[in-house]
Amino acid sequence: MPSEIKIRELKPEELAERYELSRLAFGGPAEPPPSALEVRADRVRYGAFDGRGRLLGTASEVVHHRWWDGSARPAVDVGGVAVAPEARGRGVARALLAHLLAEARGRDAGLSFLYPTVSALYRSAGWAMVGARRSIDIPTALLADARSRAPLSLRQGAPADLAGLGALRSAVAQLRNGILAAAEGTAASDSFPEGIDGVSIATDDGGDAGFIAWGRGPGYHEDAVLTVAEIMARTTEAATSLVALLSSWRSVAPTVRFIAVPSGLLSHVLPLEVAREHRTSRFMGRVVDLASLVRSRRWPAAVSGGCTIEVEDRLASWNHGRFELAVEGGRGELTPTTRAPQITVAVNGLALLACGSATPEMLAEAGLASLDNPAAVPLLRQVMVSPPVELLDYF
Ligand SMILES: CC(C)(COP(=O)(O)OP(=O)(O)OC[C@H]1O[C@@H](n2cnc3c(N)ncnc32)[C@H](O)[C@@H]1OP(=O)(O)O)[C@@H](O)C(=O)NCCC(=O)NCCS
C-alpha cells in the first residue's frame, strides 16, 4: 500500500463527505438521503486519507450472516468502493480492499461477496466471478395455468408478519448456499418497506408454507408491472398457490417481475421458458480466511483423506503459503506445512471451488491452478465443491 495512505473507519460527521465522494463516482442526488448519513449496525464505512488528511477513497463492509452448508455464517461483503478522480491509479482501492479483508477475517468471515462495476480490479485482488442475481419478467397471463392446480388457502399478511416469516425463510435458505440469514432481534414493523404493498401467505397443516411480498406499481395498461420483491415456498403446493394468486392480476398488470427467485422448487413451477431477463447483476466472491472456511464447512461424512495445497494470495498474507488439508468424519482442518504441494492454486480459484463454480480441472484449464500431483485431484473435487452460491439480496 502506498505509504502515505492511512485507512480508518469514518466518523459520523465524515459521512456527508463520504456521500459526496460516492455521488461523484456513482451519481445520485446532490442532497444526501438520510440513510447515507445514518450510522448503521450492518455497515462499517472506511475512508482512505492522504498525509494531509484529505479523503481519497471510501469502501464499506456490509456485515451480515449468510446460510452456508446448513448454518448461518458471518459474511462480510464489500460495497461502495469509490476513489476521488485525481487519486485513481495509485493503489487506493487495493489498499481499501486489503484493509477490509483483514477486518473481515477478524469477524470470522469465510467468504466475501461484491457486485462489481469493474471486474479487473477485484480479480487482481483475489475475487472471482461466481454467480448472477437475475430479475425476470413473466407475462402474467402465462401464470394462469397454476390456477387449476392451486390447492392451498391464502391469507393476507400484515407488515408485522414479515419478521414472523423468519422460520419459513430459514427452512428454504438453509438448503441453499448464500441466502441472507435474518438479523437477530429484527423488530416487527407496523408498515411495509418501500415498494411493498402486500404480503400473501400460503398455509397448510404445518403452518406457513410459502409467501410473496409484492408491490403493485402504477397504472393498469399494457406497461403495468406487478413486482414480487420476495418469494419463498417450502412445498410445490405453496409455490403453485402463490403463482396462481399472481395470475389473478392479468387483467390489470400484464407483467410480473420477480426480483430474485431461489433456485430449485420455484424453477419447477414458474414457466421460465417465457421469462425475459429484466436485470442481471453478476457478483464476485473471495475467500477471506481459508483456514476458517475449512473449519466451518460441513464436509461430506463419507470423504476422508488429505492433500498438500499451495495458495497464492497477494492481498491476504494469512492465506498465502503451503498447507495440509485434512478431512475426516465430516470435519476439515488446514495446517501450515513445508511439504511440496500436490496442488497449487490462486486464491481466485479457491472462491470458484468453494462456490460450486468450477472443478479443480477447470481451474487448471483457466490457469488458476496447477495440478502438480493428480492423485490429490479426486479428493479436492469431492470436498471443495458445494451447491452453487445464490445471492438474492443486493447491497
Ligand atoms: C474503480 C476504482 C474504485 C479503482 O480505484 P483505484 O484506486 O484507481 O484502483 P487501484 O489503483 O487500487 O487499482 C488496483 C488494480 O485494479 C486495476 N484497476 C483499477 N481500476 C480499473 C479499471 N477501471 N479498469 C481495469 N482495471 C482497473 C488496476 O490496474 C490495478 O491492477 P493491478 O494491481 O493488477 O495493476 C476507481 O476508478 C473509481 O472510483 N471508479 C468509479 C467508481 C467505481 O467504479 N467503483 C467500483 C464499484 S464496484
The ligand as an SDF file (V2000), in Angstrom:
LIG
                    3D

 48 50  0  0  0  0  0  0  0  0999 V2000
  -12.6560    1.5370   -9.8010 C   0  0  0  0  0  0  0  0  0  0  0  0
  -11.8880    2.4450   -8.8020 C   0  0  0  0  0  0  0  0  0  0  0  0
  -12.5020    2.2520   -7.4240 C   0  0  0  0  0  0  0  0  0  0  0  0
  -10.4210    1.9770   -8.8190 C   0  0  0  0  0  0  0  0  0  0  0  0
   -9.7040    2.7140   -7.8290 O   0  0  0  0  0  0  0  0  0  0  0  0
   -8.1040    2.9330   -7.9270 P   0  0  0  0  0  0  0  0  0  0  0  0
   -7.6490    3.4530   -6.6350 O   0  0  0  0  0  0  0  0  0  0  0  0
   -7.8100    3.6970   -9.1520 O   0  0  0  0  0  0  0  0  0  0  0  0
   -7.6190    1.4160   -8.1450 O   0  0  0  0  0  0  0  0  0  0  0  0
   -6.1260    0.8970   -7.8180 P   0  0  0  0  0  0  0  0  0  0  0  0
   -5.1550    1.9380   -8.2380 O   0  0  0  0  0  0  0  0  0  0  0  0
   -6.0600    0.4330   -6.4100 O   0  0  0  0  0  0  0  0  0  0  0  0
   -6.0370   -0.3570   -8.7940 O   0  0  0  0  0  0  0  0  0  0  0  0
   -5.9070   -1.6730   -8.3290 C   0  0  0  0  0  0  0  0  0  0  0  0
   -5.9260   -2.6100   -9.5150 C   0  0  0  0  0  0  0  0  0  0  0  0
   -7.1790   -2.5380  -10.2180 O   0  0  0  0  0  0  0  0  0  0  0  0
   -6.9570   -2.1910  -11.5850 C   0  0  0  0  0  0  0  0  0  0  0  0
   -7.9950   -1.2480  -11.9940 N   0  0  0  0  0  0  0  0  0  0  0  0
   -8.4030   -0.1640  -11.3190 C   0  0  0  0  0  0  0  0  0  0  0  0
   -9.3720    0.4920  -11.9990 N   0  0  0  0  0  0  0  0  0  0  0  0
   -9.5580   -0.2210  -13.1440 C   0  0  0  0  0  0  0  0  0  0  0  0
  -10.4130   -0.0670  -14.2690 C   0  0  0  0  0  0  0  0  0  0  0  0
  -11.2990    0.9380  -14.3590 N   0  0  0  0  0  0  0  0  0  0  0  0
  -10.3490   -0.9900  -15.2450 N   0  0  0  0  0  0  0  0  0  0  0  0
   -9.4810   -2.0260  -15.1730 C   0  0  0  0  0  0  0  0  0  0  0  0
   -8.6360   -2.2240  -14.1120 N   0  0  0  0  0  0  0  0  0  0  0  0
   -8.6890   -1.3310  -13.1320 C   0  0  0  0  0  0  0  0  0  0  0  0
   -5.5890   -1.5430  -11.5960 C   0  0  0  0  0  0  0  0  0  0  0  0
   -4.9880   -1.6640  -12.8620 O   0  0  0  0  0  0  0  0  0  0  0  0
   -4.8530   -2.3210  -10.5440 C   0  0  0  0  0  0  0  0  0  0  0  0
   -4.4940   -3.6130  -11.0590 O   0  0  0  0  0  0  0  0  0  0  0  0
   -3.0390   -4.2220  -10.8730 P   0  0  0  0  0  0  0  0  0  0  0  0
   -2.7140   -4.1330   -9.4180 O   0  0  0  0  0  0  0  0  0  0  0  0
   -3.1700   -5.6190  -11.3680 O   0  0  0  0  0  0  0  0  0  0  0  0
   -2.1740   -3.3330  -11.6910 O   0  0  0  0  0  0  0  0  0  0  0  0
  -11.9370    3.9480   -9.2230 C   0  0  0  0  0  0  0  0  0  0  0  0
  -11.5130    4.0520  -10.5650 O   0  0  0  0  0  0  0  0  0  0  0  0
  -13.3270    4.5550   -9.0980 C   0  0  0  0  0  0  0  0  0  0  0  0
  -13.6600    5.1370   -8.0670 O   0  0  0  0  0  0  0  0  0  0  0  0
  -14.1600    4.4220  -10.1600 N   0  0  0  0  0  0  0  0  0  0  0  0
  -15.5380    4.8950  -10.1280 C   0  0  0  0  0  0  0  0  0  0  0  0
  -16.4140    4.0940   -9.1480 C   0  0  0  0  0  0  0  0  0  0  0  0
  -16.3680    2.6010   -9.3560 C   0  0  0  0  0  0  0  0  0  0  0  0
  -16.4820    2.0790  -10.4730 O   0  0  0  0  0  0  0  0  0  0  0  0
  -16.2130    1.8580   -8.2290 N   0  0  0  0  0  0  0  0  0  0  0  0
  -16.2140    0.4130   -8.1970 C   0  0  0  0  0  0  0  0  0  0  0  0
  -17.5360   -0.0460   -7.7100 C   0  0  0  0  0  0  0  0  0  0  0  0
  -17.7210   -1.8000   -7.6810 S   0  0  0  0  0  0  0  0  0  0  0  0
  1  2  1  0
  2  3  1  0
  2  4  1  0
  2 36  1  0
  4  5  1  0
  5  6  1  0
  6  7  2  0
  6  8  1  0
  6  9  1  0
  9 10  1  0
 10 11  2  0
 10 12  1  0
 10 13  1  0
 13 14  1  0
 14 15  1  0
 15 16  1  0
 15 30  1  0
 16 17  1  0
 17 18  1  0
 17 28  1  0
 18 19  1  0
 18 27  1  0
 19 20  2  0
 20 21  1  0
 21 22  1  0
 21 27  2  0
 22 23  1  0
 22 24  2  0
 24 25  1  0
 25 26  2  0
 26 27  1  0
 28 29  1  0
 28 30  1  0
 30 31  1  0
 31 32  1  0
 32 33  2  0
 32 34  1  0
 32 35  1  0
 36 37  1  0
 36 38  1  0
 38 39  2  0
 38 40  1  0
 40 41  1  0
 41 42  1  0
 42 43  1  0
 43 44  2  0
 43 45  1  0
 45 46  1  0
 46 47  1  0
 47 48  1  0
M  END
$$$$
